């Protein structure tokens, strides 16, 4: 891993046994329950904590709150202010600083938690993003259909919606925004539009623009889905688009290691080892994603374009050597213009390294959060 860096912004650690002060932490436990549809309280022990702190951690109240909140924003590609309903999840220690975590376009608000957390290896009690010291907020992405007649949804819309949600929840200062892929783009939009609301943005495999070659590949994927909508075979089209996307998410070295074997002859033709993997990925995606939502969020990636000079919040940029969707040159250029802390990791997993390299990504997050 290669890095050059400035001094990190340190996260405040707060004992959740004390009543917190400040507008971002004004809610008592009962108030936290009030704003949520479904709140679960549980005790947590972080195994990596020193013995002197374990009693505090074990008694700490951690909330896992799922809720919905209506906020108002003016979409970038709309003509008027609209009300949108945001679905969010807010997990962590009561009264602790809030960190926003967002992933790619297919990632949900379920960041942490055994069985349903897409980043559970990095977000949890005692993890790099420690839920005994922090509180993680995440949303389900807005789609164009949520914006009452807007022509498209933008990364700026997502950032504005998150800030509006934080205001509603009483969070005046976001301690850090950690975004990967589309989440990184949204974090950069936040750093440009609302720098006073966030102490630091960590952008993993996402920069100030979509690379034109990546846009070309996603354009093909979208046209496949549109074709399926026209001819009535949406599931097959969406699955095929996902298969093509999988070839861009991962690195060439990983494919060479996993699928370099002779094909099997079955059902009247040769089947190559990689085909079964792609078929499974396509079927899984079709089972949990909607075609119109896919079109809207895929397009939103390619509409993303911000002037790096407009970014005024402290920034950490993370690039992956084998990432074909976000070339390291784009990440280096962003870091150079903004003076960001820059980290480049070596991985065979390409764009998906943020999901597959918890040790390397975790070390960077701990450094950025300084806890």
C-alpha positions as CSV (number, residue, x, y, z in Angstrom):
1,X,0.0,0.0,0.0
2,X,1.3,3.4,-0.9
3,X,0.3,6.6,0.7
4,X,1.0,10.2,1.3
5,X,-0.9,12.0,3.9
6,X,-1.6,15.1,6.1
7,X,-2.6,14.9,9.7
8,X,-5.9,13.0,10.1
9,X,-9.0,14.5,11.7
10,X,-9.4,12.7,15.0
11,X,-12.8,11.4,15.9
12,X,-14.0,12.3,19.4
13,X,-14.6,9.2,21.5
14,X,-17.5,9.5,23.9
15,X,-18.6,7.4,26.8
16,X,-22.2,6.5,26.0
17,X,-22.8,6.3,29.8
18,X,-22.7,10.1,30.0
19,X,-25.4,12.4,28.8
20,X,-23.9,14.0,25.6
21,X,-23.9,17.7,24.9
22,X,-24.2,19.5,21.6
23,X,-26.9,19.8,18.9
24,X,-25.8,16.7,17.0
25,X,-26.2,14.5,20.1
26,X,-29.2,16.0,21.8
27,X,-31.5,13.0,21.6
28,X,-31.9,10.9,24.7
29,X,-32.5,7.1,24.4
30,X,-36.2,7.6,24.4
31,X,-36.0,10.3,21.7
32,X,-33.9,8.0,19.5
33,X,-36.6,5.4,19.8
34,X,-39.2,8.0,18.8
35,X,-37.7,8.8,15.4
36,X,-37.5,5.2,14.3
37,X,-40.0,2.7,13.1
38,X,-38.0,-0.3,14.5
39,X,-35.4,0.2,17.2
40,X,-33.4,-2.6,18.9
41,X,-31.2,-2.0,21.9
42,X,-28.5,-4.5,22.8
43,X,-25.3,-4.7,24.8
44,X,-22.1,-5.2,22.9
45,X,-18.5,-6.2,23.9
46,X,-15.6,-5.4,21.5
47,X,-13.2,-8.3,21.9
48,X,-10.2,-6.2,20.8
49,X,-10.7,-3.6,23.6
50,X,-8.3,-3.5,26.5
51,X,-9.5,-5.0,29.8
52,X,-9.8,-1.6,31.5
53,X,-12.4,-0.5,28.9
54,X,-14.4,-3.7,28.5
55,X,-16.8,-3.0,31.3
56,X,-17.8,0.3,29.8
57,X,-18.2,-1.3,26.3
58,X,-20.3,-4.2,27.7
59,X,-22.7,-1.8,29.4
60,X,-22.9,0.6,26.5
61,X,-26.2,1.1,24.9
62,X,-26.0,0.5,21.2
63,X,-29.0,1.2,19.0
64,X,-29.8,-0.4,15.7
65,X,-32.5,1.9,14.3
66,X,-34.3,1.5,11.0
67,X,-36.6,4.3,10.0
68,X,-38.1,6.5,7.3
69,X,-38.0,10.3,7.2
70,X,-39.4,12.9,4.8
71,X,-37.0,15.6,3.6
72,X,-37.2,18.3,1.0
73,X,-34.7,19.1,-1.7
74,X,-34.5,20.6,-5.2
75,X,-33.2,18.0,-7.6
76,X,-30.4,19.0,-10.0
77,X,-32.4,17.8,-13.0
78,X,-35.8,18.9,-11.7
79,X,-37.7,22.2,-11.8
80,X,-39.0,22.6,-8.2
81,X,-38.5,21.5,-4.6
82,X,-39.9,18.0,-3.8
83,X,-40.5,15.9,-0.8
84,X,-38.8,12.6,-0.7
85,X,-39.1,9.7,1.7
86,X,-35.7,8.4,2.9
87,X,-35.2,4.9,4.3
88,X,-32.3,4.9,6.7
89,X,-30.5,2.8,9.3
90,X,-28.6,4.3,12.2
91,X,-26.4,1.9,14.2
92,X,-24.0,2.5,17.0
93,X,-23.4,3.9,20.4
94,X,-26.0,6.3,21.8
95,X,-24.6,9.9,21.8
96,X,-21.5,9.0,19.8
97,X,-20.4,11.0,16.7
98,X,-22.2,10.0,13.5
99,X,-20.3,8.6,10.5
100,X,-22.1,8.2,7.2
101,X,-21.3,5.0,5.2
102,X,-22.5,4.5,1.6
103,X,-21.6,1.9,-1.0
104,X,-22.2,1.2,-4.7
105,X,-25.5,1.6,-6.4
106,X,-26.6,-1.9,-5.4
107,X,-25.7,-1.4,-1.7
108,X,-28.5,-0.9,0.8
109,X,-28.7,0.9,4.1
110,X,-27.8,-2.4,5.8
111,X,-24.1,-1.7,6.3
112,X,-23.4,-3.7,9.5
113,X,-24.9,-6.7,11.2
114,X,-24.4,-10.4,11.1
115,X,-26.2,-11.8,8.0
116,X,-27.4,-8.6,6.5
117,X,-24.5,-6.2,6.6
118,X,-22.7,-5.7,3.3
119,X,-19.7,-4.2,5.1
120,X,-19.9,-6.2,8.4
121,X,-16.2,-7.0,8.3
122,X,-15.4,-3.3,8.6
123,X,-18.3,-1.8,10.5
124,X,-19.2,-3.3,13.9
125,X,-18.2,-3.5,17.5
126,X,-14.4,-3.4,17.6
127,X,-14.1,-3.1,13.8
128,X,-12.4,-0.4,11.9
129,X,-15.6,1.6,12.1
130,X,-16.3,0.8,15.7
131,X,-20.0,0.9,16.7
132,X,-19.1,1.1,20.4
133,X,-17.5,4.5,19.7
134,X,-19.4,5.8,16.6
135,X,-22.8,5.7,15.2
136,X,-23.2,4.8,11.5
137,X,-25.9,6.3,9.3
138,X,-26.7,5.0,5.9
139,X,-29.6,5.4,3.4
140,X,-31.1,3.4,0.6
141,X,-30.3,5.4,-2.5
142,X,-32.9,7.7,-4.0
143,X,-34.0,6.9,-7.6
144,X,-35.4,9.2,-10.3
145,X,-38.9,7.9,-9.5
146,X,-38.6,9.4,-6.0
147,X,-38.1,12.9,-7.3
148,X,-41.5,13.8,-8.7
149,X,-40.8,14.4,-12.4
150,X,-37.1,15.1,-12.3
151,X,-35.3,13.9,-15.4
152,X,-32.6,12.1,-13.5
153,X,-31.1,11.6,-10.0
154,X,-27.7,13.0,-9.3
155,X,-25.0,12.4,-6.7
156,X,-25.7,16.0,-5.5
157,X,-29.3,15.0,-4.8
158,X,-28.1,12.1,-2.7
159,X,-25.7,14.4,-0.8
160,X,-28.4,17.0,-0.2
161,X,-30.8,14.4,1.0
162,X,-28.3,13.0,3.5
163,X,-27.6,16.5,4.9
164,X,-31.4,17.1,5.2
165,X,-31.8,13.8,7.0
166,X,-28.9,14.6,9.4
167,X,-30.6,17.9,10.2
168,X,-33.8,16.2,10.9
169,X,-32.1,13.7,13.2
170,X,-30.2,16.4,15.1
171,X,-26.8,15.6,13.6
172,X,-25.3,19.0,12.8
173,X,-21.8,17.7,12.2
174,X,-21.0,14.5,10.3
175,X,-17.8,13.2,11.8
176,X,-16.8,11.4,8.6
177,X,-18.4,10.3,5.3
178,X,-17.0,7.0,4.1
179,X,-18.1,6.2,0.6
180,X,-17.1,3.5,-1.9
181,X,-17.9,3.5,-5.6
182,X,-21.1,5.6,-6.1
183,X,-20.9,6.3,-2.4
184,X,-17.5,7.9,-3.0
185,X,-19.0,10.1,-5.7
186,X,-21.8,11.2,-3.3
187,X,-19.2,11.9,-0.6
188,X,-17.3,14.2,-3.0
189,X,-20.5,16.0,-3.9
190,X,-21.1,16.5,-0.1
191,X,-17.6,17.8,0.3
192,X,-18.2,20.4,-2.5
193,X,-21.8,21.4,-1.5
194,X,-21.8,21.1,2.3
195,X,-18.2,21.3,3.5
196,X,-19.2,22.8,6.8
197,X,-21.3,19.7,7.6
198,X,-18.6,17.1,7.4
199,X,-15.2,16.8,9.1
200,X,-13.7,14.4,6.6
201,X,-14.7,12.5,3.4
202,X,-13.1,9.1,2.6
203,X,-13.6,8.4,-1.1
204,X,-12.8,4.7,-2.1
205,X,-12.7,3.8,-5.8
206,X,-14.6,7.0,-6.8
207,X,-13.6,10.4,-7.9
208,X,-14.9,13.7,-9.2
209,X,-16.0,12.2,-12.6
210,X,-16.9,9.0,-14.4
211,X,-14.1,7.8,-16.7
212,X,-15.4,7.9,-20.3
213,X,-14.4,4.2,-20.9
214,X,-16.4,3.2,-17.8
215,X,-19.3,5.3,-19.1
216,X,-19.1,3.4,-22.4
217,X,-19.4,0.0,-20.6
218,X,-22.3,1.1,-18.4
219,X,-24.0,2.6,-21.5
220,X,-24.0,-0.9,-23.1
221,X,-25.4,-2.3,-19.9
222,X,-28.2,0.2,-19.8
223,X,-29.1,-0.5,-23.5
224,X,-29.3,-4.2,-22.7
225,X,-31.8,-3.4,-20.0
226,X,-33.8,-1.0,-22.2
227,X,-34.0,-3.8,-24.8
228,X,-35.4,-6.2,-22.3
229,X,-38.0,-3.6,-21.3
230,X,-39.0,-3.1,-24.9
231,X,-39.3,-6.8,-25.7
232,X,-40.8,-8.0,-22.4
233,X,-37.8,-10.0,-21.2
234,X,-36.7,-7.8,-18.4
235,X,-35.2,-10.4,-16.1
236,X,-32.9,-11.9,-18.8
237,X,-31.8,-8.4,-19.8
238,X,-31.1,-7.2,-16.3
239,X,-29.2,-10.4,-15.5
240,X,-27.1,-10.1,-18.7
241,X,-26.3,-6.4,-17.8
242,X,-25.2,-7.5,-14.4
243,X,-23.0,-10.2,-15.9
244,X,-21.2,-7.6,-18.0
245,X,-20.8,-5.4,-15.0
246,X,-19.1,-8.2,-13.1
247,X,-16.4,-8.3,-15.7
248,X,-15.6,-4.7,-14.9
249,X,-15.8,-4.9,-11.1
250,X,-13.1,-7.5,-10.7
251,X,-9.5,-7.6,-11.8
252,X,-8.0,-9.7,-14.7
253,X,-5.6,-11.5,-12.3
254,X,-8.5,-12.8,-10.2
255,X,-10.3,-14.1,-13.3
256,X,-7.1,-15.8,-14.4
257,X,-6.7,-17.5,-11.1
258,X,-10.3,-18.7,-10.7
259,X,-11.4,-19.6,-14.2
260,X,-8.4,-20.7,-16.2
261,X,-9.7,-24.3,-16.8
262,X,-11.0,-26.3,-19.8
263,X,-14.6,-25.9,-20.8
264,X,-17.3,-28.6,-20.3
265,X,-19.4,-29.8,-23.2
266,X,-23.0,-29.9,-22.1
267,X,-26.4,-29.1,-23.5
268,X,-25.0,-29.2,-27.0
269,X,-22.2,-26.6,-26.5
270,X,-19.1,-25.8,-24.6
271,X,-19.5,-24.0,-21.3
272,X,-16.5,-22.1,-19.9
273,X,-15.9,-22.1,-16.2
274,X,-16.5,-18.3,-15.9
275,X,-20.0,-18.6,-17.4
276,X,-21.4,-20.4,-14.3
277,X,-20.1,-17.7,-12.1
278,X,-21.6,-14.9,-14.3
279,X,-24.9,-16.7,-14.6
280,X,-25.2,-17.0,-10.8
281,X,-24.3,-13.3,-10.3
282,X,-27.0,-12.3,-12.8
283,X,-29.7,-14.4,-11.2
284,X,-28.9,-13.2,-7.7
285,X,-29.0,-9.6,-8.9
286,X,-32.4,-10.0,-10.7
287,X,-33.8,-11.4,-7.5
288,X,-33.2,-8.2,-5.5
289,X,-33.1,-5.3,-8.0
290,X,-35.5,-3.4,-10.2
291,X,-34.7,-2.5,-13.8
292,X,-35.8,1.1,-13.7
293,X,-33.9,1.7,-10.5
294,X,-30.8,0.1,-12.1
295,X,-31.2,2.4,-15.1
296,X,-31.5,5.5,-12.9
297,X,-28.6,4.8,-10.6
298,X,-26.3,3.6,-13.4
299,X,-27.0,6.8,-15.3
300,X,-26.4,8.8,-12.1
301,X,-22.8,7.5,-12.0
302,X,-22.2,8.8,-15.5
303,X,-23.8,12.2,-14.9
304,X,-21.4,12.8,-11.9
305,X,-18.9,15.5,-12.7
306,X,-17.6,18.0,-10.2
307,X,-14.8,20.5,-10.2
308,X,-12.2,19.2,-7.8
309,X,-11.3,22.8,-6.9
310,X,-14.8,23.2,-5.4
311,X,-14.1,20.5,-2.8
312,X,-13.5,22.3,0.5
313,X,-13.8,19.5,3.1
314,X,-10.7,17.4,4.1
315,X,-10.5,14.4,1.8
316,X,-8.9,11.0,1.9
317,X,-8.7,9.3,-1.6
318,X,-8.3,5.5,-1.9
319,X,-7.4,3.9,-5.2
320,X,-6.9,0.3,-6.2
321,X,-4.1,-0.7,-8.6
322,X,-6.3,-3.1,-10.6
323,X,-9.4,-1.0,-10.7
324,X,-10.5,-0.7,-14.4
325,X,-13.6,1.4,-13.6
326,X,-11.8,4.1,-11.7
327,X,-8.2,4.3,-13.0
328,X,-5.6,5.3,-10.4
329,X,-4.5,8.3,-12.5
330,X,-8.0,9.8,-11.9
331,X,-7.6,9.3,-8.2
332,X,-4.1,10.7,-8.1
333,X,-5.3,13.8,-10.1
334,X,-8.1,14.4,-7.6
335,X,-5.7,14.1,-4.6
336,X,-3.2,16.4,-6.3
337,X,-5.7,19.2,-6.9
338,X,-7.4,18.9,-3.4
339,X,-4.3,18.1,-1.3
340,X,-6.0,15.0,-0.1
341,X,-4.5,12.1,1.8
342,X,-3.8,9.6,-0.9
343,X,-3.7,5.8,-0.5
344,X,-3.2,3.2,-3.3
345,X,-3.6,-0.4,-2.5
346,X,-2.5,-3.5,-4.5
347,X,-5.2,-6.0,-5.0
348,X,-6.4,-8.6,-7.5
349,X,-10.0,-7.7,-6.9
350,X,-10.2,-4.5,-8.9
351,X,-13.1,-2.1,-8.2
352,X,-14.5,-4.6,-5.6
353,X,-11.4,-4.4,-3.5
354,X,-13.3,-2.4,-0.9
355,X,-15.5,-5.5,-0.3
356,X,-12.6,-8.0,-0.6
357,X,-9.7,-6.4,1.2
358,X,-10.9,-5.7,4.8
359,X,-7.4,-5.6,6.2
360,X,-6.0,-3.0,3.8
361,X,-9.2,-0.9,3.8
362,X,-9.6,-1.2,7.5
363,X,-6.1,0.2,8.2
364,X,-6.9,3.2,6.1
365,X,-10.2,3.8,7.8
366,X,-8.7,3.5,11.3
367,X,-6.1,6.1,10.2
368,X,-8.7,8.4,8.8
369,X,-10.9,8.1,11.9
370,X,-8.0,8.3,14.2
371,X,-9.5,6.0,16.8
